[in-house]
Amino acid sequence: MKSFYDFNVDSPQERSERNQLYPELAQFHIALREELSEDEYQQFYRAEKENTRQLTHMHQNSNNRWITT
């Protein structure tokens, strides 16, 4: 399953799908965009996307290690 940050925000269809799958997180990001400058929001978004990617990668590696041991 895709994370909130894996969707293409430039695609209206993918953005709509993301917002349906993650309604609370979508509302949070809408509110955050209203409070932060565009640069601040983009920095936050990129950091969260990277954190999500790292956590997913770590989770996959730990699962593989347990399976192969």
Summary of the structure (lengths in Angstrom):
residues: 69
radius of gyration: 14.8
end to end distance: 26.0
largest distance: 48.5
contacts: 140
relative contact order: 0.11
helix: 83%
strand: 0%
